[in-house]
Amino acid sequence: MPGSTDGSTKAMGALTIGGLVVVTAYTVALGSNGWLWFGWVLLGLITLGMLATRST
């Protein structure tokens, strides 16, 4: 169905948003960690790639 998102893409989106919350909470509580932010950006790029390549 056009405009629908399959389950794996939804799961990656939820994981990306959850990761942002966790990394932000860690940064507020314990200070910034560049590797955590790098990992989150990488996860976000993978999610965007999944969205861009999903079948319509």
mmCIF entry with sequence, helices, sheets and N, C-alpha, C, O atoms, coordinates in Angstrom:
data_MODEL
# 
_entry.id   MODEL 
# 
_entity.id                         1 
_entity.type                       polymer 
_entity.pdbx_number_of_molecules   1 
# 
_entity_poly.entity_id                      1 
_entity_poly.type                           'polypeptide(L)' 
_entity_poly.nstd_linkage                   no 
_entity_poly.nstd_monomer                   no 
_entity_poly.pdbx_seq_one_letter_code       MPGSTDGSTKAMGALTIGGLVVVTAYTVALGSNGWLWFGWVLLGLITLGMLATRST 
_entity_poly.pdbx_seq_one_letter_code_can   MPGSTDGSTKAMGALTIGGLVVVTAYTVALGSNGWLWFGWVLLGLITLGMLATRST 
_entity_poly.pdbx_strand_id                 A 
# 
loop_
_entity_poly_seq.entity_id 
_entity_poly_seq.num 
_entity_poly_seq.mon_id 
_entity_poly_seq.hetero 
1 1  MET n 
1 2  PRO n 
1 3  GLY n 
1 4  SER n 
1 5  THR n 
1 6  ASP n 
1 7  GLY n 
1 8  SER n 
1 9  THR n 
1 10 LYS n 
1 11 ALA n 
1 12 MET n 
1 13 GLY n 
1 14 ALA n 
1 15 LEU n 
1 16 THR n 
1 17 ILE n 
1 18 GLY n 
1 19 GLY n 
1 20 LEU n 
1 21 VAL n 
1 22 VAL n 
1 23 VAL n 
1 24 THR n 
1 25 ALA n 
1 26 TYR n 
1 27 THR n 
1 28 VAL n 
1 29 ALA n 
1 30 LEU n 
1 31 GLY n 
1 32 SER n 
1 33 ASN n 
1 34 GLY n 
1 35 TRP n 
1 36 LEU n 
1 37 TRP n 
1 38 PHE n 
1 39 GLY n 
1 40 TRP n 
1 41 VAL n 
1 42 LEU n 
1 43 LEU n 
1 44 GLY n 
1 45 LEU n 
1 46 ILE n 
1 47 THR n 
1 48 LEU n 
1 49 GLY n 
1 50 MET n 
1 51 LEU n 
1 52 ALA n 
1 53 THR n 
1 54 ARG n 
1 55 SER n 
1 56 THR n 
# 
_struct_asym.id          A 
_struct_asym.entity_id   1 
# 
loop_
_struct_conf.conf_type_id 
_struct_conf.id 
_struct_conf.pdbx_PDB_helix_id 
_struct_conf.beg_label_comp_id 
_struct_conf.beg_label_asym_id 
_struct_conf.beg_label_seq_id 
_struct_conf.pdbx_beg_PDB_ins_code 
_struct_conf.end_label_comp_id 
_struct_conf.end_label_asym_id 
_struct_conf.end_label_seq_id 
_struct_conf.pdbx_end_PDB_ins_code 
_struct_conf.beg_auth_comp_id 
_struct_conf.beg_auth_asym_id 
_struct_conf.beg_auth_seq_id 
_struct_conf.end_auth_comp_id 
_struct_conf.end_auth_asym_id 
_struct_conf.end_auth_seq_id 
_struct_conf.pdbx_PDB_helix_class 
_struct_conf.details 
_struct_conf.pdbx_PDB_helix_length 
HELX_P HELX_P1 AA1 GLY A 7  ? LEU A 30 ? GLY A 7  LEU A 30 1 ? 24 
HELX_P HELX_P2 AA2 GLY A 34 ? THR A 53 ? GLY A 34 THR A 53 1 ? 20 
# 
_struct_conf_type.id          HELX_P 
_struct_conf_type.criteria    ? 
_struct_conf_type.reference   ? 
# 
loop_
_atom_site.group_PDB 
_atom_site.id 
_atom_site.type_symbol 
_atom_site.label_atom_id 
_atom_site.label_alt_id 
_atom_site.label_comp_id 
_atom_site.label_asym_id 
_atom_site.label_entity_id 
_atom_site.label_seq_id 
_atom_site.pdbx_PDB_ins_code 
_atom_site.Cartn_x 
_atom_site.Cartn_y 
_atom_site.Cartn_z 
_atom_site.occupancy 
_atom_site.B_iso_or_equiv 
_atom_site.pdbx_formal_charge 
_atom_site.auth_seq_id 
_atom_site.auth_comp_id 
_atom_site.auth_asym_id 
_atom_site.auth_atom_id 
_atom_site.pdbx_PDB_model_num 
ATOM 1   N N  . MET A 1 1  ? 0.845  -1.170 0.000  1.00 0.00 ? 1  MET A N  1 
ATOM 2   C CA . MET A 1 1  ? 0.000  0.000  0.000  1.00 0.00 ? 1  MET A CA 1 
ATOM 3   C C  . MET A 1 1  ? 0.894  1.238  0.000  1.00 0.00 ? 1  MET A C  1 
ATOM 4   O O  . MET A 1 1  ? 1.790  1.327  0.839  1.00 0.00 ? 1  MET A O  1 
ATOM 5   N N  . PRO A 1 2  ? 0.691  2.190  -0.896 1.00 0.00 ? 2  PRO A N  1 
ATOM 6   C CA . PRO A 1 2  ? 1.503  3.400  -0.942 1.00 0.00 ? 2  PRO A CA 1 
ATOM 7   C C  . PRO A 1 2  ? 1.361  4.217  0.334  1.00 0.00 ? 2  PRO A C  1 
ATOM 8   O O  . PRO A 1 2  ? 0.265  4.356  0.876  1.00 0.00 ? 2  PRO A O  1 
ATOM 9   N N  . GLY A 1 3  ? 2.475  4.754  0.806  1.00 0.00 ? 3  GLY A N  1 
ATOM 10  C CA . GLY A 1 3  ? 2.451  5.583  1.994  1.00 0.00 ? 3  GLY A CA 1 
ATOM 11  C C  . GLY A 1 3  ? 2.556  4.808  3.292  1.00 0.00 ? 3  GLY A C  1 
ATOM 12  O O  . GLY A 1 3  ? 2.691  5.410  4.358  1.00 0.00 ? 3  GLY A O  1 
ATOM 13  N N  . SER A 1 4  ? 2.498  3.487  3.227  1.00 0.00 ? 4  SER A N  1 
ATOM 14  C CA . SER A 1 4  ? 2.612  2.709  4.455  1.00 0.00 ? 4  SER A CA 1 
ATOM 15  C C  . SER A 1 4  ? 4.082  2.432  4.746  1.00 0.00 ? 4  SER A C  1 
ATOM 16  O O  . SER A 1 4  ? 4.925  2.429  3.849  1.00 0.00 ? 4  SER A O  1 
ATOM 17  N N  . THR A 1 5  ? 4.359  2.206  5.998  1.00 0.00 ? 5  THR A N  1 
ATOM 18  C CA . THR A 1 5  ? 5.724  1.918  6.422  1.00 0.00 ? 5  THR A CA 1 
ATOM 19  C C  . THR A 1 5  ? 5.742  0.510  6.983  1.00 0.00 ? 5  THR A C  1 
ATOM 20  O O  . THR A 1 5  ? 4.907  0.160  7.817  1.00 0.00 ? 5  THR A O  1 
ATOM 21  N N  . ASP A 1 6  ? 6.696  -0.304 6.526  1.00 0.00 ? 6  ASP A N  1 
ATOM 22  C CA . ASP A 1 6  ? 6.744  -1.678 7.020  1.00 0.00 ? 6  ASP A CA 1 
ATOM 23  C C  . ASP A 1 6  ? 7.245  -1.716 8.452  1.00 0.00 ? 6  ASP A C  1 
ATOM 24  O O  . ASP A 1 6  ? 7.748  -0.719 8.971  1.00 0.00 ? 6  ASP A O  1 
ATOM 25  N N  . GLY A 1 7  ? 7.108  -2.859 9.081  1.00 0.00 ? 7  GLY A N  1 
ATOM 26  C CA . GLY A 1 7  ? 7.419  -3.006 10.492 1.00 0.00 ? 7  GLY A CA 1 
ATOM 27  C C  . GLY A 1 7  ? 8.865  -2.737 10.846 1.00 0.00 ? 7  GLY A C  1 
ATOM 28  O O  . GLY A 1 7  ? 9.144  -2.132 11.881 1.00 0.00 ? 7  GLY A O  1 
ATOM 29  N N  . SER A 1 8  ? 9.802  -3.179 9.995  1.00 0.00 ? 8  SER A N  1 
ATOM 30  C CA . SER A 1 8  ? 11.211 -2.976 10.325 1.00 0.00 ? 8  SER A CA 1 
ATOM 31  C C  . SER A 1 8  ? 11.592 -1.499 10.299 1.00 0.00 ? 8  SER A C  1 
ATOM 32  O O  . SER A 1 8  ? 12.410 -1.059 11.106 1.00 0.00 ? 8  SER A O  1 
ATOM 33  N N  . THR A 1 9  ? 11.012 -0.738 9.390  1.00 0.00 ? 9  THR A N  1 
ATOM 34  C CA . THR A 1 9  ? 11.306 0.691  9.326  1.00 0.00 ? 9  THR A CA 1 
ATOM 35  C C  . THR A 1 9  ? 10.705 1.410  10.531 1.00 0.00 ? 9  THR A C  1 
ATOM 36  O O  . THR A 1 9  ? 11.321 2.319  11.087 1.00 0.00 ? 9  THR A O  1 
ATOM 37  N N  . LYS A 1 10 ? 9.497  0.999  10.934 1.00 0.00 ? 10 LYS A N  1 
ATOM 38  C CA . LYS A 1 10 ? 8.894  1.578  12.134 1.00 0.00 ? 10 LYS A CA 1 
ATOM 39  C C  . LYS A 1 10 ? 9.735  1.261  13.362 1.00 0.00 ? 10 LYS A C  1 
ATOM 40  O O  . LYS A 1 10 ? 9.932  2.117  14.224 1.00 0.00 ? 10 LYS A O  1 
ATOM 41  N N  . ALA A 1 11 ? 10.229 0.037  13.439 1.00 0.00 ? 11 ALA A N  1 
ATOM 42  C CA . ALA A 1 11 ? 11.068 -0.354 14.579 1.00 0.00 ? 11 ALA A CA 1 
ATOM 43  C C  . ALA A 1 11 ? 12.353 0.458  14.607 1.00 0.00 ? 11 ALA A C  1 
ATOM 44  O O  . ALA A 1 11 ? 12.782 0.894  15.675 1.00 0.00 ? 11 ALA A O  1 
ATOM 45  N N  . MET A 1 12 ? 12.973 0.667  13.453 1.00 0.00 ? 12 MET A N  1 
ATOM 46  C CA . MET A 1 12 ? 14.202 1.468  13.397 1.00 0.00 ? 12 MET A CA 1 
ATOM 47  C C  . MET A 1 12 ? 13.920 2.919  13.793 1.00 0.00 ? 12 MET A C  1 
ATOM 48  O O  . MET A 1 12 ? 14.731 3.551  14.471 1.00 0.00 ? 12 MET A O  1 
ATOM 49  N N  . GLY A 1 13 ? 12.782 3.438  13.375 1.00 0.00 ? 13 GLY A N  1 
ATOM 50  C CA . GLY A 1 13 ? 12.409 4.797  13.761 1.00 0.00 ? 13 GLY A CA 1 
ATOM 51  C C  . GLY A 1 13 ? 12.225 4.921  15.263 1.00 0.00 ? 13 GLY A C  1 
ATOM 52  O O  . GLY A 1 13 ? 12.679 5.886  15.878 1.00 0.00 ? 13 GLY A O  1 
ATOM 53  N N  . ALA A 1 14 ? 11.556 3.937  15.848 1.00 0.00 ? 14 ALA A N  1 
ATOM 54  C CA . ALA A 1 14 ? 11.351 3.944  17.303 1.00 0.00 ? 14 ALA A CA 1 
ATOM 55  C C  . ALA A 1 14 ? 12.685 3.809  18.028 1.00 0.00 ? 14 ALA A C  1 
ATOM 56  O O  . ALA A 1 14 ? 12.910 4.474  19.039 1.00 0.00 ? 14 ALA A O  1 
ATOM 57  N N  . LEU A 1 15 ? 13.570 2.956  17.522 1.00 0.00 ? 15 LEU A N  1 
ATOM 58  C CA . LEU A 1 15 ? 14.887 2.783  18.124 1.00 0.00 ? 15 LEU A CA 1 
ATOM 59  C C  . LEU A 1 15 ? 15.702 4.073  18.029 1.00 0.00 ? 15 LEU A C  1 
ATOM 60  O O  . LEU A 1 15 ? 16.420 4.425  18.965 1.00 0.00 ? 15 LEU A O  1 
ATOM 61  N N  . THR A 1 16 ? 15.594 4.768  16.916 1.00 0.00 ? 16 THR A N  1 
ATOM 62  C CA . THR A 1 16 ? 16.320 6.025  16.734 1.00 0.00 ? 16 THR A CA 1 
ATOM 63  C C  . THR A 1 16 ? 15.821 7.084  17.712 1.00 0.00 ? 16 THR A C  1 
ATOM 64  O O  . THR A 1 16 ? 16.625 7.780  18.333 1.00 0.00 ? 16 THR A O  1 
ATOM 65  N N  . ILE A 1 17 ? 14.512 7.210  17.854 1.00 0.00 ? 17 ILE A N  1 
ATOM 66  C CA . ILE A 1 17 ? 13.949 8.188  18.793 1.00 0.00 ? 17 ILE A CA 1 
ATOM 67  C C  . ILE A 1 17 ? 14.301 7.808  20.227 1.00 0.00 ? 17 ILE A C  1 
ATOM 68  O O  . ILE A 1 17 ? 14.674 8.663  21.031 1.00 0.00 ? 17 ILE A O  1 
ATOM 69  N N  . GLY A 1 18 ? 14.180 6.522  20.541 1.00 0.00 ? 18 GLY A N  1 
ATOM 70  C CA . GLY A 1 18 ? 14.560 6.069  21.878 1.00 0.00 ? 18 GLY A CA 1 
ATOM 71  C C  . GLY A 1 18 ? 16.033 6.313  22.162 1.00 0.00 ? 18 GLY A C  1 
ATOM 72  O O  . GLY A 1 18 ? 16.403 6.699  23.271 1.00 0.00 ? 18 GLY A O  1 
ATOM 73  N N  . GLY A 1 19 ? 16.873 6.087  21.157 1.00 0.00 ? 19 GLY A N  1 
ATOM 74  C CA . GLY A 1 19 ? 18.302 6.349  21.305 1.00 0.00 ? 19 GLY A CA 1 
ATOM 75  C C  . GLY A 1 19 ? 18.582 7.816  21.564 1.00 0.00 ? 19 GLY A C  1 
ATOM 76  O O  . GLY A 1 19 ? 19.450 8.152  22.370 1.00 0.00 ? 19 GLY A O  1 
ATOM 77  N N  . LEU A 1 20 ? 17.855 8.689  20.891 1.00 0.00 ? 20 LEU A N  1 
ATOM 78  C CA . LEU A 1 20 ? 18.028 10.124 21.120 1.00 0.00 ? 20 LEU A CA 1 
ATOM 79  C C  . LEU A 1 20 ? 17.687 10.480 22.560 1.00 0.00 ? 20 LEU A C  1 
ATOM 80  O O  . LEU A 1 20 ? 18.393 11.267 23.191 1.00 0.00 ? 20 LEU A O  1 
ATOM 81  N N  . VAL A 1 21 ? 16.613 9.908  23.079 1.00 0.00 ? 21 VAL A N  1 
ATOM 82  C CA . VAL A 1 21 ? 16.216 10.180 24.462 1.00 0.00 ? 21 VAL A CA 1 
ATOM 83  C C  . VAL A 1 21 ? 17.301 9.699  25.428 1.00 0.00 ? 21 VAL A C  1 
ATOM 84  O O  . VAL A 1 21 ? 17.658 10.411 26.367 1.00 0.00 ? 21 VAL A O  1 
ATOM 85  N N  . VAL A 1 22 ? 17.821 8.494  25.198 1.00 0.00 ? 22 VAL A N  1 
ATOM 86  C CA . VAL A 1 22 ? 18.845 7.933  26.081 1.00 0.00 ? 22 VAL A CA 1 
ATOM 87  C C  . VAL A 1 22 ? 20.132 8.752  26.026 1.00 0.00 ? 22 VAL A C  1 
ATOM 88  O O  . VAL A 1 22 ? 20.715 9.064  27.064 1.00 0.00 ? 22 VAL A O  1 
ATOM 89  N N  . VAL A 1 23 ? 20.575 9.100  24.825 1.00 0.00 ? 23 VAL A N  1 
ATOM 90  C CA . VAL A 1 23 ? 21.823 9.867  24.688 1.00 0.00 ? 23 VAL A CA 1 
ATOM 91  C C  . VAL A 1 23 ? 21.659 11.253 25.303 1.00 0.00 ? 23 VAL A C  1 
ATOM 92  O O  . VAL A 1 23 ? 22.582 11.759 25.941 1.00 0.00 ? 23 VAL A O  1 
ATOM 93  N N  . THR A 1 24 ? 20.507 11.865 25.122 1.00 0.00 ? 24 THR A N  1 
ATOM 94  C CA . THR A 1 24 ? 20.266 13.181 25.715 1.00 0.00 ? 24 THR A CA 1 
ATOM 95  C C  . THR A 1 24 ? 20.258 13.093 27.241 1.00 0.00 ? 24 THR A C  1 
ATOM 96  O O  . THR A 1 24 ? 20.848 13.936 27.917 1.00 0.00 ? 24 THR A O  1 
ATOM 97  N N  . ALA A 1 25 ? 19.591 12.074 27.784 1.00 0.00 ? 25 ALA A N  1 
ATOM 98  C CA . ALA A 1 25 ? 19.549 11.898 29.236 1.00 0.00 ? 25 ALA A CA 1 
ATOM 99  C C  . ALA A 1 25 ? 20.961 11.659 29.783 1.00 0.00 ? 25 ALA A C  1 
ATOM 100 O O  . ALA A 1 25 ? 21.319 12.209 30.824 1.00 0.00 ? 25 ALA A O  1 
ATOM 101 N N  . TYR A 1 26 ? 21.758 10.852 29.097 1.00 0.00 ? 26 TYR A N  1 
ATOM 102 C CA . TYR A 1 26 ? 23.137 10.596 29.519 1.00 0.00 ? 26 TYR A CA 1 
ATOM 103 C C  . TYR A 1 26 ? 23.938 11.885 29.517 1.00 0.00 ? 26 TYR A C  1 
ATOM 104 O O  . TYR A 1 26 ? 24.704 12.147 30.444 1.00 0.00 ? 26 TYR A O  1 
ATOM 105 N N  . THR A 1 27 ? 23.763 12.693 28.474 1.00 0.00 ? 27 THR A N  1 
ATOM 106 C CA . THR A 1 27 ? 24.497 13.952 28.356 1.00 0.00 ? 27 THR A CA 1 
ATOM 107 C C  . THR A 1 27 ? 24.124 14.903 29.489 1.00 0.00 ? 27 THR A C  1 
ATOM 108 O O  . THR A 1 27 ? 24.992 15.562 30.060 1.00 0.00 ? 27 THR A O  1 
ATOM 109 N N  . VAL A 1 28 ? 22.838 14.975 29.814 1.00 0.00 ? 28 VAL A N  1 
ATOM 110 C CA . VAL A 1 28 ? 22.397 15.859 30.886 1.00 0.00 ? 28 VAL A CA 1 
ATOM 111 C C  . VAL A 1 28 ? 22.926 15.371 32.232 1.00 0.00 ? 28 VAL A C  1 
ATOM 112 O O  . VAL A 1 28 ? 23.365 16.177 33.053 1.00 0.00 ? 28 VAL A O  1 
ATOM 113 N N  . ALA A 1 29 ? 22.888 14.059 32.465 1.00 0.00 ? 29 ALA A N  1 
ATOM 114 C CA . ALA A 1 29 ? 23.270 13.520 33.769 1.00 0.00 ? 29 ALA A CA 1 
ATOM 115 C C  . ALA A 1 29 ? 24.780 13.445 33.972 1.00 0.00 ? 29 ALA A C  1 
ATOM 116 O O  . ALA A 1 29 ? 25.280 13.789 35.043 1.00 0.00 ? 29 ALA A O  1 
ATOM 117 N N  . LEU A 1 30 ? 25.508 12.999 32.953 1.00 0.00 ? 30 LEU A N  1 
ATOM 118 C CA . LEU A 1 30 ? 26.921 12.697 33.146 1.00 0.00 ? 30 LEU A CA 1 
ATOM 119 C C  . LEU A 1 30 ? 27.873 13.488 32.263 1.00 0.00 ? 30 LEU A C  1 
ATOM 120 O O  . LEU A 1 30 ? 29.090 13.354 32.393 1.00 0.00 ? 30 LEU A O  1 
ATOM 121 N N  . GLY A 1 31 ? 27.346 14.300 31.378 1.00 0.00 ? 31 GLY A N  1 
ATOM 122 C CA . GLY A 1 31 ? 28.203 15.061 30.481 1.00 0.00 ? 31 GLY A CA 1 
ATOM 123 C C  . GLY A 1 31 ? 28.240 14.433 29.095 1.00 0.00 ? 31 GLY A C  1 
ATOM 124 O O  . GLY A 1 31 ? 27.854 13.280 28.906 1.00 0.00 ? 31 GLY A O  1 
ATOM 125 N N  . SER A 1 32 ? 28.702 15.195 28.157 1.00 0.00 ? 32 SER A N  1 
ATOM 126 C CA . SER A 1 32 ? 28.683 14.772 26.757 1.00 0.00 ? 32 SER A CA 1 
ATOM 127 C C  . SER A 1 32 ? 29.683 13.652 26.482 1.00 0.00 ? 32 SER A C  1 
ATOM 128 O O  . SER A 1 32 ? 30.777 13.623 27.045 1.00 0.00 ? 32 SER A O  1 
ATOM 129 N N  . ASN A 1 33 ? 29.290 12.749 25.620 1.00 0.00 ? 33 ASN A N  1 
ATOM 130 C CA . ASN A 1 33 ? 30.167 11.681 25.159 1.00 0.00 ? 33 ASN A CA 1 
ATOM 131 C C  . ASN A 1 33 ? 30.059 11.657 23.634 1.00 0.00 ? 33 ASN A C  1 
ATOM 132 O O  . ASN A 1 33 ? 29.011 11.315 23.086 1.00 0.00 ? 33 ASN A O  1 
ATOM 133 N N  . GLY A 1 34 ? 31.129 12.014 22.966 1.00 0.00 ? 34 GLY A N  1 
ATOM 134 C CA . GLY A 1 34 ? 31.111 12.119 21.508 1.00 0.00 ? 34 GLY A CA 1 
ATOM 135 C C  . GLY A 1 34 ? 30.786 10.814 20.807 1.00 0.00 ? 34 GLY A C  1 
ATOM 136 O O  . GLY A 1 34 ? 30.126 10.814 19.768 1.00 0.00 ? 34 GLY A O  1 
ATOM 137 N N  . TRP A 1 35 ? 31.247 9.688  21.373 1.00 0.00 ? 35 TRP A N  1 
ATOM 138 C CA . TRP A 1 35 ? 30.971 8.394  20.744 1.00 0.00 ? 35 TRP A CA 1 
ATOM 139 C C  . TRP A 1 35 ? 29.491 8.057  20.776 1.00 0.00 ? 35 TRP A C  1 
ATOM 140 O O  . TRP A 1 35 ? 28.973 7.461  19.832 1.00 0.00 ? 35 TRP A O  1 
ATOM 141 N N  . LEU A 1 36 ? 28.798 8.431  21.854 1.00 0.00 ? 36 LEU A N  1 
ATOM 142 C CA . LEU A 1 36 ? 27.346 8.182  21.910 1.00 0.00 ? 36 LEU A CA 1 
ATOM 143 C C  . LEU A 1 36 ? 26.626 8.995  20.839 1.00 0.00 ? 36 LEU A C  1 
ATOM 144 O O  . LEU A 1 36 ? 25.735 8.484  20.160 1.00 0.00 ? 36 LEU A O  1 
ATOM 145 N N  . TRP A 1 37 ? 27.014 10.258 20.691 1.00 0.00 ? 37 TRP A N  1 
ATOM 146 C CA . TRP A 1 37 ? 26.381 11.092 19.671 1.00 0.00 ? 37 TRP A CA 1 
ATOM 147 C C  . TRP A 1 37 ? 26.719 10.595 18.264 1.00 0.00 ? 37 TRP A C  1 
ATOM 148 O O  . TRP A 1 37 ? 25.867 10.610 17.376 1.00 0.00 ? 37 TRP A O  1 
ATOM 149 N N  . PHE A 1 38 ? 27.955 10.159 18.066 1.00 0.00 ? 38 PHE A N  1 
ATOM 150 C CA . PHE A 1 38 ? 28.335 9.599  16.778 1.00 0.00 ? 38 PHE A CA 1 
ATOM 151 C C  . PHE A 1 38 ? 27.490 8.364  16.464 1.00 0.00 ? 38 PHE A C  1 
ATOM 152 O O  . PHE A 1 38 ? 27.003 8.206  15.344 1.00 0.00 ? 38 PHE A O  1 
ATOM 153 N N  . GLY A 1 39 ? 27.320 7.497  17.452 1.00 0.00 ? 39 GLY A N  1 
ATOM 154 C CA . GLY A 1 39 ? 26.489 6.302  17.266 1.00 0.00 ? 39 GLY A CA 1 
ATOM 155 C C  . GLY A 1 39 ? 25.046 6.648  16.950 1.00 0.00 ? 39 GLY A C  1 
ATOM 156 O O  . GLY A 1 39 ? 24.412 6.005  16.113 1.00 0.00 ? 39 GLY A O  1 
ATOM 157 N N  . TRP A 1 40 ? 24.524 7.676  17.630 1.00 0.00 ? 40 TRP A N  1 
ATOM 158 C CA . TRP A 1 40 ? 23.144 8.062  17.360 1.00 0.00 ? 40 TRP A CA 1 
ATOM 159 C C  . TRP A 1 40 ? 22.992 8.640  15.949 1.00 0.00 ? 40 TRP A C  1 
ATOM 160 O O  . TRP A 1 40 ? 22.019 8.339  15.256 1.00 0.00 ? 40 TRP A O  1 
ATOM 161 N N  . VAL A 1 41 ? 23.938 9.456  15.529 1.00 0.00 ? 41 VAL A N  1 
ATOM 162 C CA . VAL A 1 41 ? 23.898 10.007 14.164 1.00 0.00 ? 41 VAL A CA 1 
ATOM 163 C C  . VAL A 1 41 ? 23.968 8.879  13.140 1.00 0.00 ? 41 VAL A C  1 
ATOM 164 O O  . VAL A 1 41 ? 23.241 8.894  12.146 1.00 0.00 ? 41 VAL A O  1 
ATOM 165 N N  . LEU A 1 42 ? 24.838 7.904  13.380 1.00 0.00 ? 42 LEU A N  1 
ATOM 166 C CA . LEU A 1 42 ? 24.951 6.759  12.487 1.00 0.00 ? 42 LEU A CA 1 
ATOM 167 C C  . LEU A 1 42 ? 23.632 5.985  12.421 1.00 0.00 ? 42 LEU A C  1 
ATOM 168 O O  . LEU A 1 42 ? 23.186 5.603  11.340 1.00 0.00 ? 42 LEU A O  1 
ATOM 169 N N  . LEU A 1 43 ? 23.015 5.758  13.574 1.00 0.00 ? 43 LEU A N  1 
ATOM 170 C CA . LEU A 1 43 ? 21.719 5.083  13.617 1.00 0.00 ? 43 LEU A CA 1 
ATOM 171 C C  . LEU A 1 43 ? 20.661 5.875  12.849 1.00 0.00 ? 43 LEU A C  1 
ATOM 172 O O  . LEU A 1 43 ? 19.849 5.297  12.127 1.00 0.00 ? 43 LEU A O  1 
ATOM 173 N N  . GLY A 1 44 ? 20.675 7.195  13.007 1.00 0.00 ? 44 GLY A N  1 
ATOM 174 C CA . GLY A 1 44 ? 19.735 8.044  12.273 1.00 0.00 ? 44 GLY A CA 1 
ATOM 175 C C  . GLY A 1 44 ? 19.940 7.968  10.767 1.00 0.00 ? 44 GLY A C  1 
ATOM 176 O O  . GLY A 1 44 ? 18.972 7.943  10.006 1.00 0.00 ? 44 GLY A O  1 
ATOM 177 N N  . LEU A 1 45 ? 21.193 7.932  10.335 1.00 0.00 ? 45 LEU A N  1 
ATOM 178 C CA . LEU A 1 45 ? 21.473 7.829  8.897  1.00 0.00 ? 45 LEU A CA 1 
ATOM 179 C C  . LEU A 1 45 ? 21.021 6.478  8.342  1.00 0.00 ? 45 LEU A C  1 
ATOM 180 O O  . LEU A 1 45 ? 20.511 6.402  7.224  1.00 0.00 ? 45 LEU A O  1 
ATOM 181 N N  . ILE A 1 46 ? 21.208 5.429  9.113  1.00 0.00 ? 46 ILE A N  1 
ATOM 182 C CA . ILE A 1 46 ? 20.737 4.112  8.676  1.00 0.00 ? 46 ILE A CA 1 
ATOM 183 C C  . ILE A 1 46 ? 19.213 4.110  8.562  1.00 0.00 ? 46 ILE A C  1 
ATOM 184 O O  . ILE A 1 46 ? 18.656 3.566  7.608  1.00 0.00 ? 46 ILE A O  1 
ATOM 185 N N  . THR A 1 47 ? 18.549 4.721  9.535  1.00 0.00 ? 47 THR A N  1 
ATOM 186 C CA . THR A 1 47 ? 17.080 4.810  9.486  1.00 0.00 ? 47 THR A CA 1 
ATOM 187 C C  . THR A 1 47 ? 16.623 5.604  8.270  1.00 0.00 ? 47 THR A C  1 
ATOM 188 O O  . THR A 1 47 ? 15.686 5.204  7.579  1.00 0.00 ? 47 THR A O  1 
ATOM 189 N N  . LEU A 1 48 ? 17.286 6.731  8.007  1.00 0.00 ? 48 LEU A N  1 
ATOM 190 C CA . LEU A 1 48 ? 16.927 7.519  6.819  1.00 0.00 ? 48 LEU A CA 1 
ATOM 191 C C  . LEU A 1 48 ? 17.165 6.715  5.540  1.00 0.00 ? 48 LEU A C  1 
ATOM 192 O O  . LEU A 1 48 ? 16.377 6.795  4.598  1.00 0.00 ? 48 LEU A O  1 
ATOM 193 N N  . GLY A 1 49 ? 18.240 5.949  5.512  1.00 0.00 ? 49 GLY A N  1 
ATOM 194 C CA . GLY A 1 49 ? 18.503 5.095  4.355  1.00 0.00 ? 49 GLY A CA 1 
ATOM 195 C C  . GLY A 1 49 ? 17.410 4.058  4.159  1.00 0.00 ? 49 GLY A C  1 
ATOM 196 O O  . GLY A 1 49 ? 17.000 3.783  3.031  1.00 0.00 ? 49 GLY A O  1 
ATOM 197 N N  . MET A 1 50 ? 16.936 3.480  5.266  1.00 0.00 ? 50 MET A N  1 
ATOM 198 C CA . MET A 1 50 ? 15.840 2.508  5.164  1.00 0.00 ? 50 MET A CA 1 
ATOM 199 C C  . MET A 1 50 ? 14.572 3.167  4.631  1.00 0.00 ? 50 MET A C  1 
ATOM 200 O O  . MET A 1 50 ? 13.850 2.585  3.822  1.00 0.00 ? 50 MET A O  1 
ATOM 201 N N  . LEU A 1 51 ? 14.310 4.390  5.094  1.00 0.00 ? 51 LEU A N  1 
ATOM 202 C CA . LEU A 1 51 ? 13.128 5.101  4.608  1.00 0.00 ? 51 LEU A CA 1 
ATOM 203 C C  . LEU A 1 51 ? 13.252 5.426  3.119  1.00 0.00 ? 51 LEU A C  1 
ATOM 204 O O  . LEU A 1 51 ? 12.275 5.349  2.375  1.00 0.00 ? 51 LEU A O  1 
ATOM 205 N N  . ALA A 1 52 ? 14.453 5.787  2.699  1.00 0.00 ? 52 ALA A N  1 
ATOM 206 C CA . ALA A 1 52 ? 14.660 6.169  1.303  1.00 0.00 ? 52 ALA A CA 1 
ATOM 207 C C  . ALA A 1 52 ? 14.587 4.964  0.349  1.00 0.00 ? 52 ALA A C  1 
ATOM 208 O O  . ALA A 1 52 ? 14.202 5.111  -0.811 1.00 0.00 ? 52 ALA A O  1 
ATOM 209 N N  . THR A 1 53 ? 14.952 3.798  0.834  1.00 0.00 ? 53 THR A N  1 
ATOM 210 C CA . THR A 1 53 ? 15.010 2.635  -0.057 1.00 0.00 ? 53 THR A CA 1 
ATOM 211 C C  . THR A 1 53 ? 13.825 1.691  0.070  1.00 0.00 ? 53 THR A C  1 
ATOM 212 O O  . THR A 1 53 ? 13.766 0.679  -0.630 1.00 0.00 ? 53 THR A O  1 
ATOM 213 N N  . ARG A 1 54 ? 12.878 2.003  0.951  1.00 0.00 ? 54 ARG A N  1 
ATOM 214 C CA . ARG A 1 54 ? 11.728 1.090  1.103  1.00 0.00 ? 54 ARG A CA 1 
ATOM 215 C C  . ARG A 1 54 ? 10.889 1.098  -0.167 1.00 0.00 ? 54 ARG A C  1 
ATOM 216 O O  . ARG A 1 54 ? 10.820 2.096  -0.885 1.00 0.00 ? 54 ARG A O  1 
ATOM 217 N N  . SER A 1 55 ? 10.263 -0.022 -0.420 1.00 0.00 ? 55 SER A N  1 
ATOM 218 C CA . SER A 1 55 ? 9.426  -0.124 -1.618 1.00 0.00 ? 55 SER A CA 1 
ATOM 219 C C  . SER A 1 55 ? 8.124  0.642  -1.405 1.00 0.00 ? 55 SER A C  1 
ATOM 220 O O  . SER A 1 55 ? 7.557  0.628  -0.313 1.00 0.00 ? 55 SER A O  1 
ATOM 221 N N  . THR A 1 56 ? 7.657  1.308  -2.453 1.00 0.00 ? 56 THR A N  1 
ATOM 222 C CA . THR A 1 56 ? 6.412  2.083  -2.365 1.00 0.00 ? 56 THR A CA 1 
ATOM 223 C C  . THR A 1 56 ? 5.330  1.448  -3.182 1.00 0.00 ? 56 THR A C  1 
ATOM 224 O O  . THR A 1 56 ? 4.212  1.959  -3.230 1.00 0.00 ? 56 THR A O  1 
# 
